[in-house]
Each structure stands twice: as structure tokens, then as C-alpha cells.
Amino acid sequence: MVSGRKASVVPEDFKGQAGAVIVQVKNASDLPNKDMLGESDPFVDMELEGIKRTTRVIHSELNPEWNETFTWKRYTPLTEESILLIKVYDYEKILKNKLLGEAVYPLKDLVRLGAQEATVPLRDRDGKVGESRLNLYLEYTKPTLDPDEDMEEGAIEETSVHVPDEGEQEIEVAPGETQGAAKKKKKSVIAAPRSTMDRSKLSTKKQDFQVRVKVHE
């Protein structure tokens, strides 16, 4: 039987730790019998945001036990509006599978609690709730983003700007340079000895000198 599963694809722009929704399908009780000969052959089909998971078929059993666990990886958080679609079918080899019961299970309590046991009443095709029940155990782990990716789009990192007082010399800070480093660099330039000056800029004009010599007799 084809389960109809889809692969979980990591979004290209996702950077962080994926979360997960884990559902254990434990058992069902009092399922209706849709077979003319024998009893129903039930299996459970679940769908979360278009991704399906399906249990194995248990033949000739109206109170089946699956104890199967399924995982949906999450790259975006669940919301209080998130739902799990559940359908229980009677498996048919040739004809179309027959619906035994279905439910729309809200996940708002799972978002809040992180884990829960659930006994889900099943409705028939006409929407009526009968005696059928499906027992589940659910867990939810929220995906986490890297700290660098957790900033809102367009957010600007806060910086401080020093405004010099009157008479204070302004210091130019190069990109990636701290103000303290800039001050040290400025101080070293101011304290540079004259010998470090560019001699090519000295005057080359000829100068006349007079030398006086005093002779003592």
C-alpha cells in the first residue's frame, strides 16, 4: 500500500535547529464493520500541512493496536490554528478504501503544553460522532533560529556616537576600529619626533652665512 508520504525539505534560507511534531498512533476502539465477510481491515491516515503519514493495515480487527510513531520535521513554528487531519479507513484490495471515521484535531493545546495524550472521537461520513475512538500521544518541539538570524528584518544594530566638547580635538574612527584604538593612533601621530618628518619638503634655497672669528692676542 502506498502511504502517500512526502519528504521534508529544508528551506534554503533556514539556519537553526529544526523542530518536530511526533505522533504515536496507539490504538482505536469500536470501529464500525464495513466488510460483508469478516471484519474491517483498518489503517490510519494522518495529514499535517499537506504531509501525510500512514499506519500499517491490521486485518479483521475492530479494536486495532498499532503503536506506531511518526515524525513531521518543522522549520516554522506551529500556530494555535494548526490542525492534524485524521482518517481511519477499511482497506480494500480492489475497491476504494472505505471510511470508518475521521477527525480534525486542533493542535493549540500541544503548542502550549509540548506533549499530551489524546482520545479523539471519530465522526462518520455524515459528521455524526459515534462510539469509535482513536488514542494518540503527541509531542512538539519548536524550531530554533541562530542568534544572528533571530533579528527582525530591517533591524539596525544600536551604536553610540561621541560628540567632542568645545576645544576637544575630534578623532576619526576608521571602519572596524574602536575609538580607543583611534585615540592611541592619533596620540602617536601628535607625539612623533621631528626626525620622522619628510625631508623632501624642506627648503632647498641657497643660504648665505657669515662667520666671525675673534682673535685674542
C-alpha positions as CSV (number, residue, x, y, z in Angstrom):
1,M,0.0,0.0,0.0
2,V,1.3,3.4,-0.9
3,S,1.5,5.7,2.1
4,G,1.5,9.0,0.3
5,R,4.4,10.3,2.3
6,K,6.3,13.4,1.2
7,A,9.9,14.2,2.0
8,S,10.6,17.1,4.4
9,V,12.6,19.7,2.6
10,V,14.9,22.2,4.4
11,P,14.2,25.7,3.2
12,E,17.3,27.3,1.6
13,D,17.1,30.3,4.0
14,F,16.7,28.2,7.2
15,K,19.6,28.5,9.7
16,G,19.0,26.9,13.0
17,Q,17.7,23.7,14.7
18,A,14.6,22.0,13.2
19,G,11.7,21.3,15.4
20,A,9.3,18.3,15.2
21,V,5.8,17.1,15.7
22,I,5.8,13.5,16.9
23,V,2.5,11.4,16.9
24,Q,2.2,7.9,18.3
25,V,-0.9,6.1,17.0
26,K,-1.6,3.8,19.9
27,N,-5.0,2.1,19.2
28,A,-8.6,2.5,18.2
29,S,-11.8,1.1,19.7
30,D,-15.3,0.3,18.5
31,L,-14.7,0.8,14.8
32,P,-17.6,0.1,12.5
33,N,-17.6,-3.1,10.4
34,K,-17.7,-2.3,6.7
35,D,-17.0,-5.8,5.3
36,M,-19.6,-8.2,4.1
37,L,-17.4,-11.1,5.0
38,G,-15.3,-10.9,8.2
39,E,-14.4,-7.6,9.8
40,S,-12.9,-4.3,8.8
41,D,-9.1,-4.0,8.0
42,P,-8.3,-0.6,9.5
43,F,-5.4,1.7,8.9
44,V,-4.9,5.4,9.9
45,D,-4.1,8.2,7.5
46,M,-2.9,11.5,9.1
47,E,-2.0,14.8,7.4
48,L,-0.2,17.9,8.8
49,E,0.0,20.8,6.4
50,G,0.0,18.6,3.3
51,I,2.4,16.0,4.5
52,K,0.9,12.6,5.1
53,R,1.8,9.7,7.4
54,T,0.0,6.3,7.3
55,T,0.0,3.3,9.6
56,R,0.1,-0.3,8.5
57,V,-3.1,-2.3,7.9
58,I,-4.4,-4.6,10.7
59,H,-6.7,-7.2,9.2
60,S,-10.1,-8.3,10.6
61,E,-10.0,-6.1,13.8
62,L,-12.4,-3.5,15.1
63,N,-10.2,-2.7,18.1
64,P,-6.8,-2.5,16.5
65,E,-3.5,-1.6,18.2
66,W,-0.8,0.0,16.0
67,N,1.7,1.6,18.5
68,E,3.4,3.3,15.6
69,T,5.3,6.6,15.8
70,F,5.5,9.2,13.1
71,T,7.5,12.5,12.9
72,W,7.0,15.7,11.0
73,K,10.1,17.9,10.9
74,R,9.3,21.6,11.5
75,Y,11.2,24.6,10.1
76,T,8.5,27.0,11.1
77,P,6.6,27.0,14.4
78,L,3.1,25.6,14.8
79,T,0.4,28.1,15.5
80,E,-2.8,27.9,17.6
81,E,-4.7,27.4,14.3
82,S,-2.6,24.4,13.3
83,I,-4.6,21.1,12.9
84,L,-4.0,17.4,12.3
85,L,-6.3,15.7,9.8
86,I,-7.1,12.1,10.8
87,K,-8.9,9.5,8.7
88,V,-9.4,5.8,9.6
89,Y,-10.1,3.5,6.6
90,D,-11.1,0.0,5.9
91,Y,-8.5,-1.3,3.5
92,E,-9.8,-2.8,0.2
93,K,-7.6,-4.7,-2.3
94,I,-9.7,-4.0,-5.4
95,L,-12.4,-1.5,-4.5
96,K,-11.9,2.0,-3.0
97,N,-11.0,2.1,0.7
98,K,-14.0,2.7,2.9
99,L,-14.0,5.5,5.5
100,L,-14.5,4.2,9.1
101,G,-14.2,7.6,10.8
102,E,-12.4,10.9,10.7
103,A,-11.5,13.9,12.9
104,V,-10.0,17.4,12.7
105,Y,-7.7,17.6,15.7
106,P,-6.6,21.1,16.8
107,L,-3.0,21.5,18.0
108,K,-3.3,24.6,20.1
109,D,-3.0,22.7,23.4
110,L,0.0,20.8,22.0
111,V,1.7,24.2,21.2
112,R,1.1,25.3,24.7
113,L,1.9,22.1,26.6
114,G,4.6,20.5,24.4
115,A,3.2,17.0,25.0
116,Q,-0.2,15.4,25.5
117,E,-2.3,12.2,25.5
118,A,-5.4,12.4,23.3
119,T,-8.5,10.3,22.9
120,V,-10.1,11.5,19.6
121,P,-13.8,10.9,18.8
122,L,-14.3,9.8,15.2
123,R,-17.1,11.1,13.0
124,D,-18.8,9.2,10.2
125,R,-19.2,10.4,6.7
126,D,-22.3,12.4,7.7
127,G,-20.4,14.2,10.5
128,K,-22.0,12.2,13.4
129,V,-19.9,11.2,16.4
130,G,-20.4,7.5,17.3
131,E,-18.6,5.1,19.7
132,S,-15.3,5.0,17.7
133,R,-12.3,6.5,19.4
134,L,-8.6,6.8,18.4
135,N,-5.9,7.1,21.1
136,L,-2.8,9.2,20.4
137,Y,0.3,10.5,22.1
138,L,1.7,13.8,20.7
139,E,4.9,15.8,21.3
140,Y,6.0,19.1,19.9
141,T,9.5,20.7,19.7
142,K,9.6,24.3,18.4
143,P,12.3,25.0,15.8
144,T,15.0,27.5,16.9
145,L,16.9,30.0,14.9
146,D,20.6,31.0,15.1
147,P,21.0,34.2,17.2
148,D,22.3,36.1,14.1
149,E,19.1,35.1,12.2
150,D,16.7,35.9,15.0
151,M,16.8,39.7,14.4
152,E,13.8,41.2,12.6
153,E,14.3,42.2,9.0
154,G,15.4,45.8,8.8
155,A,16.6,45.9,12.4
156,I,19.6,48.2,12.9
157,E,22.4,47.5,15.5
158,E,22.5,50.3,18.1
159,T,25.7,52.3,18.1
160,S,27.0,55.2,20.2
161,V,28.4,58.4,18.8
162,H,30.8,60.7,20.8
163,V,30.3,64.4,20.2
164,P,33.5,66.3,21.3
165,D,33.3,69.2,23.7
166,E,34.4,72.6,22.7
167,G,38.2,72.7,22.4
168,E,38.4,68.9,22.2
169,Q,40.0,67.6,19.1
170,E,37.8,65.2,17.1
171,I,39.1,61.7,16.5
172,E,38.3,60.0,13.2
173,V,37.5,56.3,13.6
174,A,38.1,54.0,10.7
175,P,35.5,51.2,9.9
176,G,36.1,48.2,12.2
177,E,38.3,50.3,14.5
178,T,37.4,51.1,18.1
179,Q,37.5,54.7,19.4
180,G,40.2,53.7,21.9
181,A,42.5,52.4,19.1
182,A,41.9,55.6,17.1
183,K,42.9,57.8,20.1
184,K,46.1,55.8,20.5
185,K,46.9,56.2,16.8
186,K,46.1,59.9,17.0
187,K,48.3,60.4,20.0
188,S,51.2,58.6,18.4
189,V,51.0,60.9,15.4
190,I,50.9,64.0,17.5
191,A,53.9,62.8,19.6
192,A,56.0,61.9,16.5
193,P,59.6,63.4,16.7
194,R,60.7,65.9,14.1
195,S,63.1,63.4,12.7
196,T,60.2,61.5,11.2
197,M,59.1,64.5,9.1
198,D,59.5,64.2,5.3
199,R,62.9,65.8,4.5
200,S,61.9,66.2,0.9
201,K,59.6,69.0,1.9
202,L,62.5,71.1,3.4
203,S,63.5,74.2,1.6
204,T,66.4,73.8,-0.9
205,K,67.0,77.6,-1.3
206,K,70.7,78.6,-1.0
207,Q,71.6,80.4,2.2
208,D,74.5,82.9,2.8
209,F,76.3,82.6,6.1
210,Q,78.9,84.9,7.7
211,V,81.4,83.6,10.2
212,R,83.1,85.9,12.6
213,V,86.3,84.9,14.3
214,K,87.6,86.8,17.3
215,V,91.4,86.6,17.9
216,H,92.8,87.0,21.3
217,E,96.4,88.3,21.4
